[in-house]
Amino acid sequence: MGDRAEWDRRRAVERFMEGETPTAICTSLGYSTRWFYKWLSRFRTGDAAWFQEVSRRPQRSPQRTQLEVEHAVGVVRRSLYEEGRFYGAQAIRWEMEELGIDPLPSLRTINRILSRADLTQRRTGPYKPKGKKYPRLTAHRPGDAHQADFVGPLYLRGGLRYYGLNSVDLATGRCATEPILSKSAQTTVDAFWASWIRLGMPLHQQVDNEMSFYGSPRHPRGMGPLIRLSLMFGIEVWFIPMGEPWRNGVVEKFNHHWEDRFLRRMEIASETDLRTQSLAFEERHNGRYRYSKLGGKTPLEALRASRHELRFPPEYRAPRHPLPKPETGRYHLIRFVRSEGQLNVFGEMFPAPPEALYEYVRLTIDVDDKRLHVFLDGKQIDEHRYDL
């Protein structure tokens, strides 16, 4: 068995050096691409016995050269990139540790190697806050809060138009990607329902000011499909400030990753393919992508480690539109008060108290007592009658 395995390793590298792709090599030999890149990395160390199995026990090897480490970092980084996984310094170090590559360089060393080899990608840069205190929605446990966003319209080959509802659990990074053909009231309800079936139902659902979420500016108190659906099941909806998409930063960042790793890489020709590939991407992300904020865990590993029990929809089929108007519950809007001193509630204006000028406030609509409460820095500073 050992001789056959060693022959496979040598033959795989020979075929690669002759110009054959890793995918074709691994398919014909019956191995994964991870297996291939592991042995390609060993080959590039220059060790004459690279194809032989070695102990995975960590050992100090001061004789190893910096060039060997650079080869290993480069190979692992390309492997992660080609597999559509995260390929930053931390992800590379975790993969090298899992493959048994030694010596294991520090994150600082990996970053230097990537920079010298021009294997980094520049970011456009995060939003820099203006110093105003923002009433941020936080999550400590799975299901505390989700961020969701519509992307699109997008088009399949042949002109089929569709949208995607992407949702992310803030505590674990788990995602749900739900393709839909329109943003009608019923499809919006269906998309959130399907996402909750996989992610669980959150306590708080954060979105932007898309009309599909809140309803219509002609009827600002009508409570759109998402508000009605959420309040039916005790979920509080949070609407971020208008014109500030970075406040939905977790799902916005995920959207970029989704576009790069899904839209630009998958050959999708039909609605059936779209749903199949979308679910496959979701499963890959939740089961394989490792996050620094999770201590190197995947989203599913973080969920299991939390031991927190999620709440799921009571049945598989989503409620039918039109949904009844809820008689209890709360939903929230975050607004920045500008010089005109007005609070914009889906197109309806209310006067803001003077102390709220040039500040972020939270507007809480309490369905039970039909009041609009205004909070600044967690303290109520005003309220208005709000008949629904």
N, C-alpha and C positions, 0 to 999 in steps of 0.2 A: 504493500500500500504506500509505503514511504517513497519508493522509487517512482511509482506512478505519479504521486503528488508533486514530487520534485520535477519530473519531466513536464507536467502541465505548467508549472510555474515558469520554467525556462522557455518552453514553447510559446507561452502567452507573450512574454516579453520580446522574443524573437519576432513574432508576428506583428507586434506593435512597432518595433523598429523598422519593419519592412513596409509600414504605412497603413496597416489595418486598424480599424477603429476599436476602442475598448468594448463597445457594445457588441460588435460582431464576434470578437474573440470570446467574450464571456458567454454569449449565447451558444456558441458551438461547443465550448468546453463544459458548460453547465455550472458556471460560477457567477457570483455577483460582481458588480463593478467595484465594490469595496474590497473584495478579495484581490482583484487585479491591481488596484492602486497600492494596496499594502505591499505586494511583491515588487511592483515597479519602484516603489520607494526604497525597498531593500536593495534592489539591483543598482540603483543610482548612488548607493553609499560607496561602491567600489570594492566591497567585500567579495572575495573570490567564492565564498561559500554562502552567498546571499540567498540562494534558493533552498537552503536547508532550514528546517524548523529549529527555532531557538527558544529558550525559556522566556516566558513573559515576566519573570521576576525582575523588578527594577534593579539595575546595577549602575554604579558610577563608572563612567568611561572617559577619564580625562584625556585619553589619547585621540578621541574623536575630534575631527576638525570642524571649524565653523562652516566650511563648505558643505559637509555632509548634512549638518543641521538645516542649512538653507535649502538643500535639495529636498529633504523630507517635508519642510514647511510648504515649499512650492507644489509638490505633488499632492499633498493632502488638501491644500487650498483649491487646486484645480478639480480634485475629486469631488469635494463638497459643492463646488460651483456647478459642475456638470450634472450632479444628482439633484440640483435645485434646492439645496439646503443652505442654511446660514453658513457664511464662510469668513466671519470676522476672526480676530485673534483668539478670543475665548473658545469659539466653536472649533477652531483648528487644534488648539491645545487639548480639548476634550477628546477629539477624534484620534490624535496622536497617542494619547494615554490609553484609549480603548484598543488601538492597534498594537500596543506594546512597543512603540518606537522609543528608543532611548539613545542619547540623553533627551530629556523633556525640557525644551526651552521655556523661559519665562514669557509672560504676555508682552513685556517690553521688548524682548528680543524678537519675538514673532512680528510685532508691529514694525520694528526696524527692517527686518528681512522683507516684509511685504512692501514697505516703502521703497527700498532699494531696487526690488524687482518690478516696480510699477504694477503691483497687484492690489492696489487700493482703489476705492471709488470715492469720489468727493461727494459730500452731502450738500444740499442747498442751504442747510443750517436751520436750526430750530427757531421758533418764534421767541423773541426776547421780550419779556413782559415789561410793562411801563411802570411798574411799582405799585399798581393798584391791587388791593386785596381782592382775590377772586373766590367766590363761594363754590369751591371745587367739590364735586361728588367723588367720594373715595370708596374703596372696597377692601375689606379685610378678609373676607371668606368667599369661596365660590358661590355665585348666585347673588351676591350683594348688589352688583351693578353690571349691566351690559352697555356697551356703546354699539350703535347700529347706524348704517349709512347706505343710501342707494348709490350705485354707480351706473353710468350709462346715460343715454342709450348706446348700446353696443350692437354689432352686426355680425351675423354668421355668414359664411359663404352662401351666396344665393339671395342675400338681402334680408334674411330673417332678423328682425330687431328684437332685442331683449334688454333687460336690466338685471342687475345683481343686488341683492340685499346682503350685505356683509355685517355680521355681528361678532363681537369679541367680549368674552367674560374678562373683566378687569383684573380679577384676583389670580386667575390661572393662565390667561392668554389663549384659552380654547376659543376656536372660531366656529362659525356656521356660515356657509355660503349658499345662498338660495337664489337660483336664477328664475326670473319671471318674465312674461311677455308684455306686461303692462303694469302701470302703477295705479290701477283702479282700486276702489275701496276693498273689494273682496280679495283681490290678489295681494294687497298689502296685508290684510288680515291673515291670509293663507301663508304668506312668507314668514311673518313673525311666528305664527303658530308652529310651522315646520321647524323653524330655528329653535324654538323653545322645547320642542320634542327631543331635540338632540342635546341642547345646552342646558336645559332646565329653565324654569321660569325665574326671572330675577326679581329682587325686591324693588330695584330702580332700573328704569330703561332710559338711557340718554340718547337723544337724536338732535339733528339740526331742525331748521324751521321749514322743511319741505312740506308743501301743502298736503301731500299724501299722508303725512303724519298728524297734522293738527286740524285739517278740514279745509276751510275756505275763508278768505278775508271778508267775504260778503256776509258770512255767518260766524263771526269770531267766537261766539259762545256756544256753537253747535257741537263742540267736542267731536273731532274727527275720528276715523276708524281706529287708529292706534290708541288714542286716549280712551275711547269706549271699551275696546278690548282689554286694555291694561287694567282699568279701574274695575272691570267685572271680576278680576282675579287678584285684586289687592296690590297691583303693581303701580308704582308712582312714576310718571313720565317726567323727564327733565329736558327742557329745550334750551340749547346753548344760545349765547348772544348772536344776533343777526350779523352776518358778515365776518364771523370769526371762526372759520372751520377748524382752526388749530385747537379749539377747546374740545373738539372730539378727536384729539390727537392720536389715541390708541388705535381706533378703527381707521383713521386717515392713513396712519403709517402702514397698517395692515393692507389697506387698499393698494398702496404702491407695491408692496410685496406680492399681493395677489395678481396684479397686472403683470409684474415682471416674471413670476414663476408659473402663472397659469395661462393668462391670455396670450402671452408672446411665445409660449413654448408648446401649447397643445394644438393639435390639428382637430378642429371641431367642425363638423359638416352638418349636423342636424340637432334638433332639440333634444333627442334621446342621448346623443353623444355629450351634449352640453351638461345635462343633469348627471350622467355617469361620471364624466371627468371632473365635474365640480365636486361631487361627493368624494371622489378619490383624492383630490387635492386637499380637501378638508381633513380627511383621515390621515394623510401624510403629515400635514402641518401639526395636528394635535398629537400625533404619536411619535414624531421624529425630530421636530425642531426644538432646540434647546435654548433657553433664555437665561441671560445673566441675572435678571431680576428674580428668577425662580431658583437661583443657586445651581444652574446647570440642568435643571429638570425640564422634561418636556411638559406641555400643558396637561396631558393625561396623568403623568407622574405627579404633578403638583396637585391635581384633583384627588388622586388616591392618597397622597400624603396628608392632605387636609382632614380626611375622614369626615368630611361634612356631607350631610344628606341633602340632596337637591330636591326641589319640588317640580314636578312635571305636569303638563296639561292633563286634565282628567279623562280625555278621550282623544283618539287619533284625528278625527275629522274636526276641522276648524269651525267655529260658529259662523252662521250665515249672516251676511249683510242684508238689510240694515240692522245693526245691533241696537238694543235698547239703550236709552240714555241712563247712565248710572245715577244713583241717588246718594252715593257715598264715595269717599276717597279724596285724594289730593293729586294735583299735578303742578309742576313748577316751571317757571321761565326765568332765565338769567338775562338781565339787561344792563347795558351800560348807559347811564344817564348823561346825555350831552347838554350843550348850552341851552337848548330850548326847554329843558326841564320836563320832558314827557316820558311816560312809560308806555311802550308799544306792546300791546297784548294782541298779537295776530291782526294788527291793523287798527285796533281800537285804542284810543289814546286816553291816558289818565295823568293827572298832574303829579309830579314827584315832589316830595318834601325838599326844602332847601339843602338840608345836610347830605342829600343823596347826589347832589350835582357833581359830575365827573367821577362817579363811583359806580362799582358793580353792585347791583341789588338782586335779591332773590324774590320773585313774585310767586306766592303760593296761593293757588285757587283751591279753596276748601268747598267741596261739593255739598257737604252736610249743612254748613251754616251759610252757604251762598255769600262768601266773603272773599275779597282779594286782599291778602296780607302782604305787606312790603317789609322786607328784612334787609338790614345793613349790618354787615359783620356779625351775623347771627342774632341780632336784636331787632324786634319788630319796631318800626318807626312810623307806620301808617297802615290804614286799611280802607277798603272801599266796598260798598254793597256790590254784589256780583250775581245777579239772578241768572239762572241757567234754564 
